[in-house]
């Protein structure tokens, strides 16, 4: 039997997927900022690190929500939706585990 190729001619990108990717980048950037702040204060910056981490976790959760909601859009490429949803989901689990461990 001959192979059946699936071609995707849709060039329009998902709006919610792009927002989810950007929010994942913001959350990852806040993780780096959080690590720098903790290093600068020698591990004694509890309130500052906690505030940045809480905002970053909420950003990741909202990005995950936007990424999943963007799958409803029709006639768009869902590549960014997948990338944004997965990366925000991983970051949200990372932040939640850091909060539960108490680091």
Helices and strands as residue ranges (DSSP letters): H 15-40, H 46-69, G 70-72, H 79-101
